[in-house]
Amino acid sequence: MSRFLMPIFSYIEVNIYDMDYSGITTFKKIAVKYLARTQRSIADYKRVVGLAIDGYREINLFHLGTARKYTQMMDEIGCIAIPDDYMSYISVSVKYKGREWILTKDGSIISPTLEVNGVPTNSDNQEQVYDVFFGTGGGRNDYYYTVEEHNRRIVINGLPKVPVTLTYKSTGISMTEETAIPLTTEPSILAFIRWQLAEAESERQGSVKYTALSANAERLKNNYIEETRRLDNLRGSTIDEIYDAIYSTWKQTAKR
């Protein structure tokens, strides 16, 4: 290892030889790997970590297809809070007899704004006792919710105070260097860093030099797109999963 690179690894306290032996990595390790490969100054470390976080956020949202479940008790006015890493919702549900029951979205639910003794209260739910009957026949659902992203909450209607599970798309990160992320995303993140740095460099230059740098940035952008395609292929459904999805739609009926 060159004398130039030694301070980088002693400063960040990362053993580079342990990086690739588990199925996870961190933004810190990816930044160290990038600096080692490009022999950039340690002064670029924080900038590279920031780009790694930006790249993973984009990859997680558009390519990983993963979701998080967050369960919390409804508050006194029938709401649950939206987590900090929330990007978009998938479903809202409650547990009943070992199954997950999905609630129905209804944008016409009145937001609980009435205050009693300085406390926000939903007048529709005030001083009422609810019997919870799941699996109502005839395609009817008595349990509804509406998402109030501006208030960072979800309003539940038709249920007593029970634990509610929000399934949502997440940024996938806690905004720290030590966030554990899948090692399979590393090539895409490295490609994203190279592309973003090249694009920033081309914007600072002018005339003929700008044209050459811009072409290089476009090439690196295409390389990033190719890496995300490889990631999509890696995370595609197996043939067994495809068969399971088909079989789940079949129902047994009498032959005619």
Beta strands, then each sheet from edge to edge (+ up, - down):
strand 1: 24-25
strand 2: 68-73
strand 3: 79-81
strand 4: 86-96
strand 5: 99-102
strand 6: 104-105
strand 7: 114-116
strand 8: 119-121
strand 9: 144-148
strand 10: 153-157
strand 11: 163-170
strand 12: 181-182
sheet 1: 1+ 12-
sheet 2: 2+ 11- 4+ 5-
sheet 3: 3+ 10- 9+ 6+
sheet 4: 7+ 8-
end
